[in-house]
């Protein structure tokens, strides 16, 4: 989706830097070059940009062309109704935001802040999931599960048509969405996108471990890396987004913001100021609770991410290092 892909691009770029950042800094020091040498001169940066431009960005463009309403979170009626500058900006930011994520994670890795570098790529996924779940009007999930292209001639989205605003309606919509035309396009995108991303992540991280004298075998460590990444994305990041959405929603309720579907349909006053304040108060509150409970250093999330944190990573017992031990 246009509104979330900038966050996802950031997460992709930051993730690749986590895999490559350590050997970038090590190579600079080993060759007696300035440790702060620009990462733009590295092959890792070049491959990251190629991935963003040739693999990641086209997947978003495909969705925008085939499903313009869904890809814009039901804002656009058709591709032709989109402003041309918005389309250009979408293609550009899918690359530039990934570069930004790469650079920030690289700098953190270069400073030895491995855990913060991992939290940096998770920020991208958190932003993506929060918009999908809650959005700017509390109806993110309702917009997400409405596929206007599922049935030819389907009407434009209106508040509540996606899920009905109920838990059962959301579950039913999620089930139906799995076989929708949008989902089929997403599956095609995944087949094209995920294998090269996984390959780069594994190859670069295994290279980093080898540079530190901790070589690994594919079957001995790749599953560990995969599980760690997936848990960080779909349990931690998605869970944090859902928790934050709940907090923001209840803060809004305390401030007098009515039911979001009723607000969107004009059945209750908009209370725009209170709605904005619910984000300003609710998001910092939710993130503070998450930080002091599960996100703080050496906490639960840090342990989940340990395979990707070189200061904590422990190769599998099937690796050469473990076998010698």
HUURLIN-V280138 format. One record per residue. N is the residue number from 0. RES is the residue in one letter. PHI is phi in degrees with one decimal (none if undefined). PSI is psi in degrees with one decimal (999 if undefined). Layout:
N_RES_PHI_PSI, N_RES_PHI_PSI
This chain:
0_X_none_144.3, 1_X_-54.9_-42.8, 2_X_-73.3_-20.7, 3_X_-109.6_-19.8, 4_X_-65.6_-26.5, 5_X_-65.7_-35.0, 6_X_-72.7_-40.4, 7_X_-66.1_-40.2, 8_X_-60.5_-42.0, 9_X_-59.6_-44.1, 10_X_-63.4_-39.8, 11_X_-63.5_-49.8, 12_X_-62.8_-42.0, 13_X_-65.9_-36.2, 14_X_-63.9_-44.9, 15_X_-64.4_-34.0, 16_X_-68.4_-34.7, 17_X_-60.8_-39.8, 18_X_-71.8_-31.3, 19_X_-107.8_-16.7, 20_X_-60.4_-37.6, 21_X_-65.1_-46.9, 22_X_-72.7_-22.8, 23_X_-62.7_-48.9, 24_X_-67.0_-40.7, 25_X_-63.7_-43.2, 26_X_-63.8_-38.3, 27_X_-64.6_-41.9, 28_X_-71.0_-40.4, 29_X_-63.6_-34.1, 30_X_-89.8_8.4, 31_X_60.7_27.4, 32_X_-89.6_170.6, 33_X_-62.2_120.6, 34_X_-57.7_-22.0, 35_X_-91.9_16.0, 36_X_-54.0_141.9, 37_X_-59.9_130.9, 38_X_-69.5_-12.6, 39_X_-61.7_-19.4, 40_X_-90.2_2.5, 41_X_-96.6_154.7, 42_X_-68.6_-26.1, 43_X_-66.3_-40.4, 44_X_-67.1_-41.9, 45_X_-60.2_-46.3, 46_X_-66.1_-34.5, 47_X_-63.7_-45.9, 48_X_-63.9_-40.4, 49_X_-62.5_-41.5, 50_X_-62.1_-46.8, 51_X_-63.6_-41.4, 52_X_-81.6_-37.1, 53_X_-102.4_-19.3, 54_X_-112.7_-56.0, 55_X_-72.7_-54.2, 56_X_-58.6_-41.9, 57_X_-61.4_-29.7, 58_X_-65.6_-39.6, 59_X_-68.4_-38.6, 60_X_-64.7_-37.9, 61_X_-60.7_-45.2, 62_X_-64.4_-38.5, 63_X_-65.5_-38.2, 64_X_-73.8_-43.5, 65_X_-82.5_-31.9, 66_X_-137.1_66.1, 67_X_-60.8_-37.0, 68_X_-64.7_-49.7, 69_X_-65.2_-42.7, 70_X_-66.4_-22.9, 71_X_-101.5_18.8, 72_X_54.9_45.5, 73_X_68.1_20.2, 74_X_-83.6_-43.0, 75_X_-92.4_142.1, 76_X_-82.5_-33.7, 77_X_-155.6_168.1, 78_X_-63.5_-38.4, 79_X_-66.8_-20.6, 80_X_-81.8_-8.1, 81_X_-76.6_140.4, 82_X_-67.1_133.2, 83_X_-61.3_-30.6, 84_X_-72.3_-29.7, 85_X_-66.1_-41.8, 86_X_-62.8_-43.8, 87_X_-62.5_-44.1, 88_X_-63.8_-36.5, 89_X_-61.4_-47.5, 90_X_-64.5_-38.6, 91_X_-70.0_-47.7, 92_X_-68.4_-24.4, 93_X_-62.1_-21.8, 94_X_-98.6_-48.7, 95_X_-65.1_-37.8, 96_X_-68.8_-33.0, 97_X_-65.8_-38.9, 98_X_-63.3_-42.6, 99_X_-61.2_-45.8, 100_X_-60.7_-41.0, 101_X_-60.3_-48.3, 102_X_-64.4_-41.6, 103_X_-68.3_-44.5, 104_X_-65.6_-37.8, 105_X_-59.8_-45.4, 106_X_-63.3_-39.4, 107_X_-66.3_-42.8, 108_X_-63.4_-39.8, 109_X_-63.2_-30.1, 110_X_-88.2_3.2, 111_X_80.7_12.1, 112_X_-94.8_70.6, 113_X_-64.7_-42.0, 114_X_-66.4_-43.7, 115_X_-64.2_-34.2, 116_X_-63.2_-38.2, 117_X_-70.6_-40.7, 118_X_-60.9_-30.7, 119_X_-62.6_-44.4, 120_X_-71.9_-28.2, 121_X_-69.2_-26.2, 122_X_-59.4_-40.2, 123_X_-60.9_-44.3, 124_X_-69.0_-37.2, 125_X_-60.2_-48.2, 126_X_-59.7_-42.0, 127_X_-61.8_-49.9, 128_X_-68.2_-36.2, 129_X_-63.0_-41.5, 130_X_-68.1_-39.0, 131_X_-65.2_-41.3, 132_X_-77.8_-42.9, 133_X_-118.4_-44.4, 134_X_72.9_-162.7, 135_X_-91.0_-7.9, 136_X_-132.0_11.8, 137_X_79.3_5.8, 138_X_-119.9_26.0, 139_X_-57.3_-48.1, 140_X_-69.6_-31.2, 141_X_-67.1_-38.4, 142_X_-69.8_-40.5, 143_X_-62.6_-41.8, 144_X_-89.2_7.5, 145_X_-101.0_114.7, 146_X_-106.4_100.0, 147_X_-64.0_-23.1, 148_X_-89.7_0.4, 149_X_-63.9_-39.0, 150_X_-126.5_127.0, 151_X_-56.8_130.0, 152_X_83.7_11.8, 153_X_-61.4_145.4, 154_X_-72.7_163.1, 155_X_-62.9_155.2, 156_X_-62.9_139.7, 157_X_-131.3_155.1, 158_X_-54.4_126.4, 159_X_97.3_-15.8, 160_X_-71.6_-23.4, 161_X_-75.5_-48.6, 162_X_-126.4_-14.2, 163_X_78.8_-1.8, 164_X_75.6_17.4, 165_X_-123.6_160.7, 166_X_-64.6_-45.1, 167_X_-65.1_-39.7, 168_X_-64.2_-37.3, 169_X_-66.6_-42.7, 170_X_-63.4_-42.1, 171_X_-65.4_-42.6, 172_X_-63.8_-39.1, 173_X_-64.2_-41.2, 174_X_-64.7_-46.3, 175_X_-65.2_-32.4, 176_X_-64.9_-27.5, 177_X_-60.2_-25.4, 178_X_-112.0_13.7, 179_X_-75.6_165.9, 180_X_-64.8_-34.2, 181_X_-64.1_-44.4, 182_X_-61.1_-39.9, 183_X_-62.2_-41.4, 184_X_-64.9_-38.0, 185_X_-63.7_-38.4, 186_X_-63.1_-42.0, 187_X_-63.1_-43.1, 188_X_-59.6_-43.0, 189_X_-62.8_-40.5, 190_X_-62.4_-35.9, 191_X_-79.7_-35.0, 192_X_-90.3_-47.4, 193_X_-71.3_-41.1, 194_X_-58.2_-47.1, 195_X_-65.4_-35.1, 196_X_-64.4_-46.4, 197_X_-62.9_-38.2, 198_X_-64.7_-45.2, 199_X_-63.4_-43.7, 200_X_-60.4_-47.4, 201_X_-67.9_-47.6, 202_X_-61.5_-43.7, 203_X_-71.3_-39.0, 204_X_-71.1_-38.7, 205_X_-65.3_-33.9, 206_X_-65.0_-40.2, 207_X_-62.9_-43.7, 208_X_-65.2_-39.1, 209_X_-63.8_-38.0, 210_X_-64.1_-25.3, 211_X_-95.5_11.7, 212_X_78.7_23.6, 213_X_-128.1_62.7, 214_X_-63.7_153.3, 215_X_-131.4_162.7, 216_X_-102.8_153.1, 217_X_-59.8_-56.7, 218_X_-71.3_-17.3, 219_X_-81.1_-24.6, 220_X_-132.2_-25.0, 221_X_-56.9_-44.2, 222_X_-60.1_-36.1, 223_X_-63.5_-44.3, 224_X_-63.1_-42.8, 225_X_-64.0_-47.8, 226_X_-61.9_-43.1, 227_X_-59.0_-45.8, 228_X_-66.5_-44.4, 229_X_-65.9_-39.4, 230_X_-64.8_-41.0, 231_X_-62.7_-35.5, 232_X_-79.3_-57.0, 233_X_-91.8_-12.4, 234_X_-106.8_-54.0, 235_X_-75.9_-57.3, 236_X_-65.8_-47.6, 237_X_-65.9_-41.2, 238_X_-62.2_-41.1, 239_X_-64.6_-37.8, 240_X_-67.0_-42.4, 241_X_-64.8_-44.5, 242_X_-60.7_-44.6, 243_X_-64.3_-38.8, 244_X_-62.8_-40.6, 245_X_-63.9_-44.0, 246_X_-62.8_-47.4, 247_X_-61.2_-40.0, 248_X_-64.0_-43.9, 249_X_-73.4_-33.1, 250_X_-62.2_-42.4, 251_X_-61.0_-41.1, 252_X_-62.0_-41.3, 253_X_-64.9_-28.7, 254_X_-86.5_0.0, 255_X_96.1_12.1, 256_X_-77.5_126.6, 257_X_-78.0_-177.8, 258_X_-57.9_134.0, 259_X_-65.3_-37.0, 260_X_-65.8_-43.3, 261_X_-63.1_-38.4, 262_X_-62.2_-47.1, 263_X_-64.7_-33.0, 264_X_-86.2_-2.9, 265_X_80.7_16.1, 266_X_-80.3_-21.6, 267_X_-133.5_159.3, 268_X_-58.1_147.3, 269_X_-66.8_-38.3, 270_X_50.6_52.6, 271_X_-60.5_-42.6, 272_X_-61.7_-45.8, 273_X_-64.9_-36.6, 274_X_-63.4_-44.0, 275_X_-64.1_-42.0, 276_X_-63.2_-29.3, 277_X_-63.4_-32.7, 278_X_-74.5_-43.9, 279_X_-62.4_-36.5, 280_X_-88.5_-45.5, 281_X_-69.4_-43.0, 282_X_-63.6_-50.8, 283_X_-60.2_-36.8, 284_X_-63.9_-47.4, 285_X_-63.7_-44.5, 286_X_-67.8_-33.3, 287_X_-65.1_-43.7, 288_X_-61.6_-44.1, 289_X_-63.3_-40.2, 290_X_-62.2_-48.4, 291_X_-79.5_-9.6, 292_X_-103.9_-49.7, 293_X_-127.1_-18.6, 294_X_-95.8_-15.3, 295_X_-62.6_153.2, 296_X_-53.6_141.4, 297_X_67.3_13.7, 298_X_-92.8_-161.7, 299_X_-61.3_-48.3, 300_X_-66.7_-36.6, 301_X_-58.6_-39.6, 302_X_-68.6_-37.6, 303_X_-61.4_-38.6, 304_X_-87.2_0.5, 305_X_-54.9_-34.9, 306_X_-62.5_-25.0, 307_X_-95.5_-10.8, 308_X_-94.3_108.7, 309_X_-63.6_-21.0, 310_X_-78.7_-7.9, 311_X_-129.2_-14.2, 312_X_-59.6_135.2, 313_X_-125.3_113.2, 314_X_-57.7_154.5, 315_X_-63.3_160.1, 316_X_-66.2_-13.4, 317_X_-89.8_-1.6, 318_X_-76.5_158.8, 319_X_-58.0_-36.8, 320_X_-63.8_-47.0, 321_X_-66.1_-36.9, 322_X_-65.1_-38.8, 323_X_-65.5_-36.1, 324_X_-66.7_999
